[in-house]
Amino acid sequence: MGDGRIIHRNGKGLIETVSIHQFLADTTALSIYVSCDAQGRAIGSEFTAQIAEAMLGVQTDYSLLNENCHQFCSYCLSGDIFSNTFTLTQLKGDAHAHIQANQWRVWDIRHRHKG
């Protein structure tokens, strides 16, 4: 979302904004991947960001199988609340379809904000 902040669905189902360091500390993720174009430049979407911001504070059920963080990201990309995307592989396909992400790279957070 900018300024070292991420909007995500946490493990309790709450849509919240956190720093990149909080995100890594509160999840099992070891790194954060950035969607990129064919030249390796990070890409995003204003539409996607607006949907994510509109969902801040919403509490939903959470399930690793069908109400997870990948499903939330797919919803933000497509606007389809009934997204059937539940895995990272499916999410990569959605990112390609909606924002033309052709590759992914690890976000270098060494010089980012602490939080």
matplotlib code that plots the C-alpha trace (Angstrom):
import matplotlib.pyplot as plt

x = [0.0, 3.0, 5.2, 6.1, 2.5, 0.6, -3.1, -3.8, -6.3, -4.7, -5.0, -8.1, -9.8, -9.4, -8.5, -5.8, -2.9, 0.6, 4.2, 6.2, 8.1, 4.8, 3.6, 6.6, 6.6, 2.9, 2.8, 4.7, 6.0, 9.8, 9.7, 7.3, 7.0, 6.3, 4.4, 6.5, 6.2, 8.2, 11.2, 11.2, 9.6, 7.1, 3.6, 0.3, -3.2, -5.1, -8.3, -6.8, -5.6, -9.0, -10.7, -8.2, -8.6, -12.4, -12.1, -10.0, -11.5, -13.8, -13.7, -14.4, -14.0, -10.5, -9.8, -6.6, -8.7, -11.3, -11.1, -7.4, -5.0, -4.7, -8.4, -8.5, -5.7, -7.6, -10.7, -8.8, -7.4, -10.7, -13.4, -15.0, -16.0, -16.7, -13.2, -12.2, -8.5, -7.0, -3.4, -0.4, -0.3, -3.9, -3.1, -0.2, -2.6, -5.0, -2.3, -1.2, -4.8, -5.7, -2.5, -0.3, 2.2, 4.7, 7.1, 7.7, 10.7, 11.5, 10.9, 14.2, 13.1, 16.5, 16.2, 12.5, 10.7, 10.8, 7.5]
y = [0.0, 2.2, 3.5, -0.1, -1.1, -4.2, -4.9, -8.6, -11.0, -12.2, -15.7, -14.6, -13.4, -9.6, -7.4, -5.1, -3.0, -3.8, -2.9, -5.4, -6.4, -7.0, -9.1, -11.3, -11.6, -12.6, -15.1, -18.2, -16.3, -16.1, -13.4, -11.2, -11.6, -8.6, -9.0, -7.8, -7.1, -8.9, -6.5, -7.3, -4.0, -4.1, -3.5, -2.9, -1.7, 1.3, -0.8, -3.5, -1.1, 0.6, -2.8, -3.7, -0.3, -0.6, -4.0, -2.7, -3.7, -6.4, -9.6, -12.8, -16.5, -17.8, -21.3, -22.5, -24.2, -21.6, -18.3, -17.5, -14.7, -15.9, -15.7, -12.2, -11.1, -12.6, -10.8, -7.5, -8.2, -9.3, -7.6, -11.1, -11.8, -15.4, -16.0, -19.7, -18.9, -20.6, -21.3, -19.3, -20.9, -19.8, -16.3, -16.0, -16.9, -14.2, -11.6, -12.4, -12.1, -8.9, -6.9, -8.7, -9.9, -12.1, -12.9, -12.5, -11.4, -11.3, -7.8, -6.5, -5.1, -4.4, -0.7, -0.3, 1.2, -0.6, -1.1]
z = [0.0, 0.2, 3.0, 4.0, 4.8, 3.7, 3.9, 4.6, 6.1, 9.3, 10.8, 12.7, 9.5, 10.3, 7.3, 8.7, 7.7, 9.1, 8.5, 6.5, 9.6, 11.5, 8.6, 8.6, 12.4, 12.6, 9.8, 8.7, 5.6, 5.3, 2.6, 0.7, -3.1, -5.4, -8.6, -11.6, -15.3, -17.9, -17.2, -13.5, -12.4, -9.5, -10.6, -8.8, -9.3, -8.0, -8.3, -6.2, -3.6, -3.3, -2.7, -0.1, 1.7, 1.6, 3.4, 6.3, 9.7, 8.2, 10.2, 8.4, 9.1, 8.4, 6.9, 5.3, 2.7, 1.6, 3.5, 3.4, 2.5, -1.1, -1.5, -0.1, -2.5, -5.5, -4.4, -4.4, -7.8, -9.5, -7.4, -7.3, -3.6, -4.5, -5.8, -5.8, -5.5, -2.4, -3.3, -4.3, -7.7, -8.4, -7.1, -9.5, -12.4, -11.1, -10.9, -14.4, -15.7, -13.9, -13.7, -16.2, -13.6, -15.5, -12.7, -9.0, -7.0, -3.3, -1.8, -0.4, 2.9, 4.4, 3.8, 4.6, 7.5, 10.9, 12.5]

ax = plt.figure().add_subplot(projection="3d")
ax.plot(x, y, z, "-o")
ax.set_aspect("equal")
plt.show()
